[in-house]
Amino acid sequence: MTTISAKDGTKIFYKDWGSGPVVVFSHGWPLSSDAWEDQMFFLASQGYRCIAHDRRGHGRSEQAWAGNDMDTYADDLASLIEVLDLQDVTLVGHSTGGGEVTRYVGRHGSSRIKGLVLVGAVTPQMGRSANNPNGVPMEVFDGIRAGVLANRHQFFRDLTVPFFGFNRPDAQVSTALQDVFCYQGMLAGLKNVYDCIQQFSESDFTEDLKKVDVPALVIHGDDDQIVPAETTAVAAARLLKNATLKLYPGGSHGLPSTNKDQINQDLLAFLRS
């Protein structure tokens, strides 16, 4: 397997497809880089070098006991970019990965970055707080923690229903897609999955978004039942200096799978702009 060593020695798995201008992908919770395979295959076939890593503790990366926090996730991404000596990178992050790529810019700047794409991202803040009174109530995340500890496979299976919008009228339920989601989730370490819940729910990316000085594309489903668009995507687009906001009508949280053709074309257009 292809790996790099993070600053604390944790082995981080990555895949590296194609050649050309560089696009680096960060996945959502509790998945792995495989969640981006449709976009990576498409863009690599269009002449781009597509790189995606498994977040520490997820997928094929080492299940480190420590460092399961957003700053370390961003530093791991920085290690990947630095070890591979990547330049003019377009960062693409989904859900928790959207927070990760935004925090990367906040901590490491944009000297190596050409553009930023947020898909169903948790930015600027997902959970309710004094600074985010319309966010998702913390009781929801307490329930996620309880579900993960009680029976995480069943919890992941149940989560696929709102994640992909399978509970909506006329939805075409894909048990295969549910199986893939659960498979990726079960590859992650329990401690890593558990710790990450606090990171995607409580992290505040407001100041990180303000530091982004490259063109940005914000994509979100307007029927996202996991990360509500109004308090995340719409708010993030306001904070970014140069952002284009695309809300997909009826779109779920699982856009890279449910709306893969649309995202592929929007990514390609952004990369060519």
N, C-alpha and C positions, 0 to 999 in steps of 0.2 A: 504494500500500500504506500501511496505517496503521503508523507507527513512532514510537518515542520515542528520545531520545538518552540513553545511559548517561552516567555521570560522566566517562568518558574519551572521549566522543563517539561510541562504537559505536552504530550504529543497530539497535534491537531491534524486530522485527516483532511485532504483536499483533493478535488478532481480538477483537471486542467485540460479543456477540450479546444481544439482549433487554434487558429493563429490570426493575428490582426489586432485592431484596437481592442483594449482590454475591458471586459465587463466582469465585475466581481459580485457574487450573489451571497446574501445572508438570509438564512431560512427562519421560519417561525417555530414556535413551541407547539408540540414536543418533537418536532420533525428532524430532518437531516437535509443535507444538500440534495438528496434525491428528489425533494419536493420541487426543485427547479429544473428537472431534466427536460421538460417540454420546451422551456425557454432557452436552455443551454444548447439543446440539439438544433433548434431553429436558428439561433443567432450564430452558432459556430458554422452552420451550413451557409450563412450569409457573409462569412468572412470576418468573424469576430473571435477573439480568444476569450473563452468563457471559463471562469474559475469560481468554484464554490467550495466552502469548507463546512465540516460538521462542527457546530459549536462545541466547546469543551463539555464533556459528559454526554453528548448526543451522538447518535449514529456510530461511526467508527473511530471517533476521537476518544482519547483516554478519559476515563471517568474519575477525574480529580475530585478529591473531597473538598478542597478549598478553591476559592477564586470564582465561585458561581455568582458573579455580580456584573452589572453592566459595564463598569469601568474596565474590568478584566476582559470581558468579551471584546470590548473595543480595542484593548491592547493586544489581544490575540489576533484580531484582524490586522492590526498594524504590523505585527510580526510577520504575518503571511505576506502582506504587501511589500515589506522591506526585504524579507529573505528572497522573494522572487524578483525583487527590484522592479516593481511595476510602476509605470508612469501613465499619466493621462487616463486614469481609471474612471469608469462610470460605476458607481456603487448602486446596487439594487437590493433593497431589503423589504421582506414581507413580515408584517406583524411585529413580533419581538425583534426580528432582523432589521426592521425599519428603525427601531430604537438603537440597535447596535451600530448601524452605519452612520446614524446621526451623531451618536456619542463619539464615534471615531473622529468625525470632523471637529467636534467640540474639543477633543483632547489632543488631536494630532494635526489639525489644520487641513488645508486643501491643496498643499503644494503638489501632491501626487494625484489629485482628483480633478476630473473634468466635468462630471455631472453626478446628480443624485436622484434616485428614483425610490419613492416610498409607495408600497403596495399594501393596503389594509393595515397600515402601520399604527403602532400604539403611541405615536407622537402627537401632540406634545406631552400628554399625560392621559392614561387610560382610567385610573382609579379616582374615586371621589376624594377630594381633600379640601382644605381651606382655600387653596388657590385654584381648585378645579371642582366647584360645587355641583356641576352637572355631570360629573364623571360616574362611572359604574360604581355602585355601592361596594364597600369593602366586604360586606357579608357574602357577596358573590364569590370573591376570591378565597374567603375562608371555606366556602363550600367546595371549591376546586381542590384546595389542599386536603380537605377531608375525603373527597372522592378518590384522589390519587393514593392516599394512604390506605384506604379501605380496600380498593380493588381497582388498580389503575387501568387494567385492560378493559374492564367493563366501563370505567369512566371515559376512556378514550373512545370506545365504541359509541357510547351515548353522545359524546361531544360531536361526533361526525355529523349528527343530524342538523343541529343549528349551524355548525361550521360551514357546511356545504349547502345550506338552505333546503335540506331534504324534507323539512316539515312544512314547506309552502305548498299551496294548491298547485296541482299539475306538475310538481317536481318529479323529475326522472331519477329515482334513487339508484345509485350505483353501489352495489355491495362490494364490487371489486375496489372501488375508490375507498370505501370504508376499511377494507382489509389492508390496503396499502398504508393508510393513515395509522392504523393500529400497529402494524408491523414496524413502521418507522418509530413510533412512540415507544414501543417496548424495547427498542435497541438502546434507548437512553438509560442512564443510571437513575435510580429512584431518588437519590440525594440531589442529583443535578436537576432533575425535573422539578422536584419540590422547591429547591432554592430559587429556581428561575421564576416561579409564580410571583414572588415578591418583586422581582426585577421588572417584569413586564407590567405589573399592576401599579406600582408605586413610584417608579422612576419618573422624574420630571425632566423633559428634554427641551424646555422652553429656551434656555440660554444656549443650548447646542444649536437649535434651529436658527437662532439669531446670528450665529457665527458662520452659517453656510453662505458662501459667496460665489457659488457656482450655479448654473442653471439646474432647476429641479422640476421633476414631474411627480405629481401626487395622484395616485390612482386608488379608488376606493369604491366598494359596492354600496349603493344607497340603501340596501337592505341587509347590511352587515349586522348580524345578531350577536357577534362576539365583540367587535370593536366598533361602536357606533360612529358613523361618519361625521356627524355634526360637531362632536366634541374633539375629534381627532383630525381627520383629513382637512376639514374646512378650517379649523383653527390653525393647523400646521401651515397651510397654504398662506394664511395671513401673516405668519411670522417669518416665512422665508422671503428673501429679498427678490428672487426671480423665479417664481413658481407658476406652473400650469397645473390646474386642478381638473381631473377627469373623474366624474362620478358615473359609475356604470348602473343604469336603471335596473333595479331588481337584483343587483349583484350581491353575492354572498361574501363571506370572509375568505372562502377558498378560491379566489379568483384565478391563481396560477393554474388551477386544474379545471374549474368550471367554465372559465372564460379565456382559456389559453390562447386561442387564435387571436382574439381581440387584444390581449396583453402583448402577444408577440409582435403584432403590427404596431402598436403604440410604442413599444420599446424600440423597434427598428426605426420608426420615424424620429423618435427623440435622439437616438444615436446618430442619425444622419443629419440632424438639424445643426 
